[in-house]
Each structure stands twice: as structure tokens, then as C-alpha cells.
Amino acid sequence: MPDLLSWRQRFPILSAKTYLINNSLGAMPDSVPTALAEYTQLWAQEGVVAWDTWVPEVANVAAILEDIIHAPRGSMTMCQNVTNALAEILSCLEYEPPRNRIVLCAGEFPTVEYLVDGQRALGAEVVRVGSDPLSFPFEELHAAIDHRTLLVVVSHVLFRTGELVDVRPLVERAHEHGALVVLDAYQSMGAVPFDVRELGVDFLVGGSVKWLCGGPGAGYLYVRPDLVDRLEPRMAGWFSHARPFGFEPPPITFAPGIGRFVGGTPNMPAYYQAREGYRIIREVGVEAIRERARHQTQVLIDGALERGFVVRTPLEFDRRGNHVTIDLPGAERVKDELIRRGFVVDYRPGAGIRVAPHFYNTDDECVAVLDEMANMRDVAGGQE
């Protein structure tokens, strides 16, 4: 095992707090201010000519992510967030019966549910399977995919519980019936190693806020290379055009490949910022990060059960991502008090307190937060 703790010095917050919520907002690398200064200096010194540097940087930043998930070069682009990325995908679809169904599970992140539900007005039939957002209904979802299915949307890791989904059988089922698959990899990118080509998904969306330590405003989109040129997003912006600086009237001439999904003006400062976290994750290696999580999530699970807490996360490592959801009476108030005492975690209604160590966290920090929760058990009063 490499000495992952040698990276702690690169993350300033770790010297001041016990930071254990990396599945919500990863710690900021110390190089982010320099990266943002690079962006602002280009603007200050070059003015509009800065675009000559900024535009290629969109693909350069995306290329780091391609390395992380073994995607072919030029198959990913940056966007602002998952909402934009998924909306671009949905704008390519026509909901013509009988193939007009979008299939997804209860418990997907609200962005996904809201966007998919909005497709009803355009003729989509939305099939929402399962009723318990704390448990992934694999068999029910698998059975719901048939010849009427146009699109399946699935999370790789569930944001409430950290359950890791076996995606490949769902992709195979979808493709057998001529359907496409969108994978929401927000909770697995930078935490769980995978090869996007081996998974076989048609689209992948996510963002940089969490395990990638990239901060807000930088989302990303992968489109299967043999599919991309057949798609024409209605949600097209001037950067979706083959010649964006030609300022040509419609109809649009789509950029070849992934460029047609760029949309409007790129969110350049967020991409400069996110680049720093991406570089670190690529250098550390997701395989090493996952091995650290194998140990530390077990420390959390064993310690939580020993202290009498409820664990909402699957106990088998192969069925969970890199965070553990722990429930106890008054969990939301306990979370607030933990933060006041310098233990940074978060809470999700109906699930509990999420604890998410990253490669730069220590075992002692994992034990300390459990001890603190146990010490505060009576503070909450058992009223929730």
C-alpha cells in the first residue's frame, strides 16, 4: 500500500478539522488558488485572446477524467453539472410509442428524477420502480426493461446509503432490448475503479464536487464513441456548432464527436479549479483509493455496530461504495453538534449520518468520530 497519508499536506482543511464528508464535498487541494490565478491572469493579460488557451483546456481537463475511467480519448466533455449533462442527453430522444419508456429507480438523486419526470410532457412514459430509497431494487429494475424501453437511468453508487450497483447485467438487458443506458457516476468517480468500456454504458454523467476534489461548477459527460455522431441534441449552444466562431444561422451544423454536447459558453474558472483535484486522483490511483476504503469503511461499520448504531450501508464490501451511512436517534442534531466540534459529516433524511473518509484520512479519525457520536448519544435525547 502506498503512503497515501503523505498527501494530507496538500489539503489545508485537514490541519484544522476532522474532515469525513468527501462523498459530499471533497477537500480542496492547495493548488486551486494558483490554478484560479492562472485563469484570471490570462483574462487580465490577454483579454479576449485568452479564449485561444481556454477553449483547448476544456478537452485537456476532460482527458484527465478519460484516463481515470479508461475512456477513449475525445469521448468526454466538460459541462456545468449533471442537470446540464442529462438534459443534453434527453434532448436527443424522441418518445414515439411503443418505445417511449424511461426506466429508473426510486431513490435516484432529485436532479435525475425531476428531469426524467419532466419528459412526460414530451410523450415519455416514466417507469419508476421500487419504493424504498434505501435499497436498490435490482430484480424489479431488470424486469422492467423491455422492448418498450428507450432509456434506463441508474446510479453506480446510491447517494443515501453508499450501495454499489452491479451495472453490467442491467446494461446487457437494456442492449438486448435496444435501449440506451445512462450511468450516474457521481458517487463512484474517483472512489471506485471501473472501465467505462467494460461496463458498456452509452452515457455517463457526474460532477467534481465529491471524491474528485474538484469543487462545484464542473460536470462531465461521456458518450459512447460509436453512438455520438448519430445523436443531435436539441439543447444545443453555440459551442455545439462545428464552427462556433463562425456565428452561422440555423440549422446548426453539429460539431463532430463529443463537441456537439458542449452546449453554451464553457464554465472556465470551474474547469481550472477542478483540474487540480483530477490530477491528484489520477496520480494517487483509484485502485489505491478503493483499497484504503475497503479497510476504513470496515472500521466504520464494525465500530458503529459495536456502539449499537444502525448501519444503512451494505455490510459486504463488494456491494458498497466508499462511504458509510450510520443512523441513531436524533441523527440530524448529532450531525450539527459534530460539525460544531470540528467533525465534518452530513445527514440525509430517512437515512442517517454519512461518514466518508478519503485516501488522506486516518483510521484514528474514523474511530474518533464514532466515539464522539457515542458520547453525544444522550444529547439528542432519542427524540427523532
FENSULRA-V751260 format. One record per pair of residues at least 12 apart in sequence whose ideal C-beta (glycine too) atoms are under 7 Angstrom apart, sorted by the first residue. I is the first residue (numbers start at 1). GAP is how many residues later the second one is. Records with the same first field share a line. If there is no record, write none. Layout:
BEGIN
I = GAP ; GAP
END
This chain:
BEGIN
1 = 290
2 = 286
4 = 280 ; 284 ; 288 ; 355 ; 356
5 = 355 ; 357
7 = 277 ; 352 ; 353
8 = 352
10 = 19 ; 20 ; 270
11 = 16 ; 17 ; 18 ; 19 ; 349
12 = 16 ; 18
13 = 14 ; 15
14 = 13 ; 346
17 = 325 ; 327
18 = 324 ; 325 ; 326 ; 347 ; 350 ; 351
19 = 325
20 = 323 ; 324 ; 325 ; 335 ; 336 ; 337 ; 341 ; 345 ; 349
21 = 323 ; 324 ; 325 ; 333 ; 335
22 = 188 ; 189 ; 334 ; 335 ; 336
23 = 164 ; 187 ; 188 ; 299 ; 300 ; 331 ; 333
24 = 186 ; 322 ; 330
25 = 184 ; 185
26 = 184 ; 185 ; 186 ; 187 ; 251 ; 332
27 = 186
28 = 185 ; 187
29 = 184 ; 247 ; 248 ; 251
31 = 245
32 = 241 ; 244
35 = 237 ; 238 ; 240 ; 241
36 = 233 ; 236 ; 237
38 = 234
39 = 229 ; 230 ; 233
54 = 214
57 = 214
58 = 19 ; 20 ; 208 ; 213
61 = 17 ; 210 ; 213 ; 214 ; 217
62 = 14 ; 15 ; 16 ; 158
64 = 211 ; 214 ; 215 ; 218
65 = 155 ; 213
67 = 215
68 = 121 ; 122 ; 213 ; 214 ; 218
69 = 125 ; 126 ; 127
70 = 125 ; 126 ; 127
71 = 125 ; 151
72 = 153
74 = 183 ; 184
75 = 147 ; 148 ; 150 ; 183
76 = 144 ; 145 ; 146 ; 182
77 = 144 ; 181 ; 184 ; 185
78 = 140 ; 142 ; 188 ; 193
79 = 140 ; 141 ; 142 ; 184
80 = 137 ; 139 ; 187
81 = 126 ; 138
82 = 29 ; 102 ; 104 ; 123 ; 124 ; 125 ; 137
83 = 28 ; 32
84 = 135 ; 179
85 = 120 ; 134 ; 135 ; 136
86 = 26 ; 29 ; 96 ; 119
87 = 28 ; 148
88 = 133 ; 145 ; 147 ; 173 ; 175
89 = 93 ; 114
90 = 25 ; 29
91 = 142 ; 143 ; 144
92 = 139 ; 140 ; 141
93 = 57 ; 58
95 = 24 ; 27 ; 28 ; 29 ; 55
98 = 50
99 = 49 ; 51
100 = 23 ; 24 ; 25 ; 50
101 = 24 ; 26 ; 47 ; 48 ; 49
102 = 14 ; 17 ; 22 ; 24 ; 25 ; 48 ; 49 ; 51
103 = 24 ; 26 ; 38 ; 41 ; 42 ; 46 ; 49
104 = 12 ; 24 ; 49 ; 50
105 = 24 ; 25 ; 31 ; 32 ; 36 ; 49
106 = 22 ; 24 ; 25 ; 27
107 = 23 ; 26 ; 51 ; 53
108 = 45 ; 47
109 = 46 ; 50 ; 75
112 = 41 ; 72
116 = 37
127 = 17
129 = 12 ; 15
133 = 27
134 = 26 ; 27 ; 178 ; 217
136 = 22 ; 27 ; 29
141 = 29
142 = 27 ; 28 ; 31
145 = 28 ; 29 ; 32 ; 34
146 = 31
147 = 30
149 = 25 ; 28 ; 30
150 = 29
151 = 28 ; 29 ; 31
152 = 18 ; 22 ; 27 ; 29
153 = 29 ; 31
154 = 13 ; 16 ; 27 ; 29 ; 30
155 = 29 ; 32
156 = 27 ; 28 ; 29 ; 31 ; 32 ; 36
157 = 30 ; 31 ; 35 ; 164
159 = 28
160 = 165 ; 188 ; 191
161 = 151 ; 152 ; 164 ; 190
162 = 151 ; 158 ; 159 ; 161 ; 162 ; 163
163 = 150 ; 151 ; 156 ; 157
164 = 28 ; 155 ; 156 ; 157
167 = 16 ; 32 ; 34
168 = 31 ; 32
171 = 28 ; 29 ; 30
180 = 22
181 = 20 ; 21
182 = 21 ; 23
183 = 16 ; 18 ; 20 ; 21
184 = 21 ; 22
185 = 19 ; 21
186 = 20 ; 21 ; 24
187 = 23 ; 134
188 = 133
189 = 17 ; 22 ; 23
190 = 21 ; 22 ; 91 ; 96 ; 99
191 = 20 ; 98 ; 99 ; 102 ; 130 ; 131
192 = 98 ; 129 ; 130
193 = 93 ; 94 ; 97
196 = 26
202 = 22 ; 25
203 = 19 ; 20
204 = 18
205 = 14 ; 16
206 = 13 ; 14
207 = 12
208 = 66 ; 69
211 = 111 ; 147
212 = 65 ; 66 ; 69
213 = 64 ; 67 ; 68
214 = 59 ; 60 ; 63 ; 64
215 = 55 ; 58 ; 59
216 = 54
217 = 50 ; 53
218 = 49 ; 52 ; 53 ; 55 ; 56
221 = 40
223 = 35 ; 38
228 = 29 ; 30
229 = 27 ; 28
232 = 22
233 = 27 ; 28
235 = 28
236 = 16 ; 24 ; 27
237 = 26 ; 27
238 = 26
239 = 23 ; 24 ; 25 ; 26 ; 27
240 = 12 ; 14 ; 15 ; 20 ; 21 ; 22 ; 23
241 = 12 ; 14
242 = 12 ; 13 ; 14
284 = 75
288 = 71
289 = 70
292 = 67
293 = 29
294 = 23
296 = 61 ; 65 ; 67 ; 70
297 = 23 ; 25 ; 27
299 = 64 ; 67 ; 68
300 = 24 ; 55 ; 66 ; 70
301 = 12 ; 14 ; 23
303 = 64 ; 67
304 = 22 ; 66
307 = 63 ; 67
309 = 17 ; 18 ; 19
310 = 17 ; 18 ; 42
311 = 13 ; 15
312 = 13 ; 15 ; 39 ; 40
313 = 12
322 = 34
323 = 31 ; 32 ; 33
324 = 31
325 = 26 ; 27 ; 28 ; 29
326 = 26 ; 27 ; 29
327 = 24 ; 25
328 = 45 ; 49
329 = 51 ; 53 ; 54 ; 55
330 = 50 ; 51 ; 52 ; 53 ; 54
331 = 16 ; 21 ; 22 ; 53
332 = 15 ; 52
333 = 47
334 = 19 ; 39 ; 42 ; 46
335 = 12 ; 18
337 = 39 ; 42
338 = 31 ; 34 ; 35
341 = 31
343 = 26 ; 29
345 = 24
355 = 14
END
